[in-house]
Amino acid sequence: MRLYGVTGWKNAGKTGLMERLVAEITGRGFSVSTVKHAHHTFDVDHPGKDSHRHRVAGAREVLLASRNRFALMHELREAAEPTLEVLLQKLSPVDLVLIEGYKRDRHPKIEVFRAETGHALIAPDDPTIRAVASDVALDLDRPVFDLNDTVGIADFILAEVAL
């Protein structure tokens, strides 16, 4: 599978760009899956629902299925967080996997940068960042896109992964 990351600091606009890229790239006929890293505890289940009750009771995995979708929840129960490589093996084959976060992994990425967040650019010290999407003009040794240039960013990513 071809992989491309969208990375950057908190509140830079990663999720918005991811959403626009998925719509743009799938609109061109490519299949896309996404992986999102969360640095905090999250829950996709709701207290009181059967699947939540199964999980709280101690189930290692709970598969929730309907005619529209299925979701597999896997409780780590004190095990180490799986690597991105392990997680990618759980996905069905697609043309492109867009990865949000995982800034320290070695796949190619585009950095999302907003000046107002006050964070420094990651790109100058990270060769896996192949371009930057920004809300301000930047002078860098790699392409810089306007953060809202979804078509241009999609074109760049698709060229990078040879799609």
C-alpha positions as CSV (number, residue, x, y, z in Angstrom):
1,M,0.0,0.0,0.0
2,R,1.1,3.5,-0.7
3,L,1.4,5.7,2.4
4,Y,1.5,9.5,2.9
5,G,1.3,11.4,6.1
6,V,-0.2,14.7,7.2
7,T,1.6,15.9,10.3
8,G,2.1,19.0,12.4
9,W,1.5,20.5,15.8
10,K,-1.9,20.6,17.6
11,N,-4.5,23.0,16.1
12,A,-2.5,23.4,12.9
13,G,-5.4,22.1,10.7
14,K,-4.3,18.5,10.1
15,T,-7.8,17.0,10.4
16,G,-9.4,19.6,8.1
17,L,-6.7,19.0,5.5
18,M,-7.1,15.2,5.9
19,E,-10.9,15.5,5.4
20,R,-10.4,17.6,2.2
21,L,-7.7,15.3,0.8
22,V,-9.9,12.2,1.3
23,A,-12.8,13.8,-0.5
24,E,-10.5,15.1,-3.3
25,I,-8.6,11.9,-3.9
26,T,-11.6,9.6,-3.6
27,G,-13.4,11.9,-6.0
28,R,-10.7,11.1,-8.5
29,G,-11.6,7.4,-8.3
30,F,-8.9,6.2,-5.9
31,S,-9.6,4.2,-2.8
32,V,-8.3,5.8,0.4
33,S,-8.1,4.7,4.1
34,T,-6.9,6.7,7.0
35,V,-5.0,6.1,10.2
36,K,-5.2,8.7,13.0
37,H,-2.9,8.8,16.0
38,A,-4.4,10.0,19.3
39,H,-2.2,11.1,22.1
40,H,-5.0,10.8,24.6
41,T,-7.5,8.3,25.7
42,F,-10.4,8.0,23.3
43,D,-13.5,5.9,23.2
44,V,-15.7,5.0,20.2
45,D,-18.1,3.1,22.4
46,H,-20.9,4.4,24.6
47,P,-21.6,3.4,28.2
48,G,-24.6,1.2,28.6
49,K,-24.5,-0.2,25.0
50,D,-24.0,-3.9,24.7
51,S,-20.6,-3.6,23.0
52,H,-19.4,-1.3,25.8
53,R,-20.6,-3.7,28.4
54,H,-18.7,-6.6,26.7
55,R,-15.5,-4.5,26.7
56,V,-15.9,-3.4,30.3
57,A,-16.5,-7.0,31.3
58,G,-13.0,-7.9,30.0
59,A,-13.3,-8.8,26.4
60,R,-10.0,-8.4,24.5
61,E,-11.8,-7.6,21.3
62,V,-15.4,-6.6,20.5
63,L,-16.6,-6.7,16.9
64,L,-19.7,-4.6,16.4
65,A,-21.4,-5.2,13.0
66,S,-24.4,-4.1,11.1
67,R,-25.4,-4.1,7.4
68,N,-23.7,-0.7,7.0
69,R,-20.4,-1.1,8.8
70,F,-18.4,-3.0,11.3
71,A,-16.0,-1.8,14.0
72,L,-13.4,-3.9,15.8
73,M,-12.3,-2.6,19.2
74,H,-9.2,-4.1,20.6
75,E,-8.3,-3.4,24.2
76,L,-4.6,-3.4,24.9
77,R,-5.0,-4.3,28.5
78,E,-1.6,-2.9,29.5
79,A,0.1,-4.2,26.4
80,A,2.3,-1.8,24.5
81,E,0.8,0.5,21.9
82,P,1.1,-1.2,18.5
83,T,3.4,0.4,15.9
84,L,2.2,2.0,12.8
85,E,3.5,-0.9,10.8
86,V,1.4,-3.4,12.9
87,L,-1.7,-1.3,12.5
88,L,-1.3,-0.9,8.8
89,Q,-1.3,-4.7,8.5
90,K,-4.9,-4.7,9.8
91,L,-6.2,-2.5,6.9
92,S,-7.7,-3.9,3.7
93,P,-5.8,-3.1,0.6
94,V,-6.5,0.4,-0.9
95,D,-4.7,2.7,-3.3
96,L,-3.5,5.1,-0.6
97,V,-3.4,5.3,3.2
98,L,-3.3,8.8,4.6
99,I,-1.8,8.9,8.0
100,E,-2.6,11.7,10.5
101,G,0.0,12.2,13.1
102,Y,2.9,9.7,13.6
103,K,5.4,12.5,13.1
104,R,8.3,10.4,14.1
105,D,7.7,7.5,11.7
106,R,9.7,7.3,8.5
107,H,6.9,7.5,5.8
108,P,6.8,10.7,3.6
109,K,4.7,13.5,5.0
110,I,3.3,17.0,4.4
111,E,3.5,19.3,7.4
112,V,0.5,21.5,8.2
113,F,1.7,24.8,9.6
114,R,-0.3,27.7,11.0
115,A,1.7,30.7,12.3
116,E,-0.8,31.5,15.0
117,T,-0.1,28.3,16.9
118,G,3.3,29.6,17.9
119,H,5.1,26.3,17.1
120,A,8.3,26.1,15.1
121,L,8.3,24.3,11.8
122,I,9.2,20.6,12.0
123,A,10.3,20.4,8.3
124,P,13.8,21.9,8.6
125,D,15.0,19.1,10.8
126,D,13.0,16.2,9.3
127,P,13.7,14.9,5.8
128,T,10.5,12.8,5.8
129,I,8.6,16.0,5.4
130,R,8.5,16.5,1.7
131,A,6.3,19.7,1.6
132,V,4.6,22.1,3.8
133,A,1.0,23.4,3.7
134,S,0.9,26.8,5.4
135,D,-1.3,29.8,6.1
136,V,1.8,32.1,5.6
137,A,4.5,32.4,3.0
138,L,7.6,30.4,3.9
139,D,11.1,30.2,2.4
140,L,12.0,26.5,2.5
141,D,14.1,24.0,0.6
142,R,10.9,22.0,-0.4
143,P,7.5,22.9,-1.8
144,V,5.2,25.2,0.2
145,F,1.5,25.1,-0.6
146,D,-1.3,27.4,0.6
147,L,-3.1,25.4,3.3
148,N,-6.4,25.7,1.4
149,D,-4.9,24.5,-2.0
150,T,-6.4,21.0,-1.6
151,V,-6.2,20.3,-5.3
152,G,-2.5,21.2,-5.5
153,I,-1.6,19.3,-2.3
154,A,-3.5,16.2,-3.7
155,D,-1.7,16.5,-7.0
156,F,1.6,16.6,-5.1
157,I,0.8,13.6,-2.9
158,L,-0.5,11.5,-5.8
159,A,2.7,12.3,-7.8
160,E,4.9,11.4,-4.8
161,V,3.2,8.0,-4.5
162,A,3.0,7.4,-8.3
163,L,-0.8,7.4,-8.6
